[in-house]
Amino acid sequence: MKNLVLTVALIIASAMNLNAKTSIHIPTVAEAQANGWEALWGDYAYGYIMPENYTLADNDEFKLYLNKAANVASGVQCKDNYSIALQMGSSMERESNEPVYMLEALYNGMKQPYAVLTLEPKVSGKISLCYSRGKNSTSIYVFDTSAKDGLGTYVMANSVLFDDTDGAIMPHTSVVNVTKGHKYYIFGAETGANIDFYGMDFIAYSDPEYTTTTQEDAKGATMINIPTIEEAQANGWEALWGDYAYGYIMPENYTFADNDEFKLYLNKAANVASGVQCKDDYSIALQMGSSMERESNEAVYMLEALYNGMKQPYAVLTLEPKVSGKISLCYSRGKNSTSIYVFDTSAKDGLGTYVMANSVLFDDIDGAIMPHTSVVNVAKGHKYYIFGAETGANIDFYSLGFTSYSDSNYSGTTGIENVVSNTGATINDGKIYTIDGRYIGKDKESLKKGIYIMNGKKFIVK
């Protein structure tokens, strides 16, 4: 395989742009042909080859690079009409809980060159990964190699366990926080079950545009919010620690929603805290927790096991989707907790498996606890437990949004193809960037041969 130079377009929002996301996307086949990049399996109709050790981005916020050559597929079947996708995979088994100690272990046994990406954040922030399940793969992982004194831990494991609909493979989004100075591997599950990876967004944790949910997540969703103190008093619910200034007690078996799409309910009484300190000025939060240890890979067999040993009444939610879809969980880390879990009790013939484990391993800033978002797909007819980590380390849980898998608003991340402001206006500042994100001025006449970005769009100088 030729070690050809392949460039992946990086679109960078300027400092004047209200949307501060840094986005990458996969170049088209036409761009690959224009640069003489190697055809996949000898024919551009299949796609092309991304070369070994290629750096997708290396800027002030993060470095993202490919460790070995990988396939880029053309003509990807997807609801949102993506036409190109990086083929992501590894030799890891689906839903595996085994630790990743060496990068080579992820490649060992691969049947063809699938992508394993390495991410090195230079500032703390969050990434949004846009992908589909390919033909039959299920899981996308983010593994923090720096955590636990170098032993490493999964900070995200997000699975897709249900069939696609409407004759088209559907795009999914996973969102996870990442820490400055750590190194992460991003990869899929199994060698014969590649994931179609379309792009990634990065937004700094300290940026004023760091928010709980993306616009796409909120669009068309059925939102579940925590009742206010006034609503609790009107319902006669018990004051927390004897005073509503602290919050209240949500009663046992309280049902948040029971509609045509899903049922969401609390199994036991749980604390609801008032005056929550948060960047987005949340004033009320369900205190979520369990007796599970943080980043634990132990299986959850019974609901009682999650409550066993709790120091105070923390929430464990049960979700029963009546249609397949995705949920967006809005929360913060509370005082010192790290992980929020979604456990599918119906998977693996009732043995169960984690379909999401999302950790927050870095400190909050600017004197305020910051909100986070986790997004995971859920299947019709399955039963899920949603809970936090450890009894003494509660998570402040603010809301849940549900979007049906067949809904027209169900889609992947925004901002992959073009960077736009919050008003929807495309960048039009005339600034020119190299394909790896370096600003080089506004003079098109001085450019050498190659691909460049101006006003959020790519152009070729021949």
Summary of the structure (lengths in Angstrom):
residues: 462
radius of gyration: 22.4
end to end distance: 25.9
largest distance: 74.0
contacts: 1616
relative contact order: 0.16
helix: 9%
strand: 38%
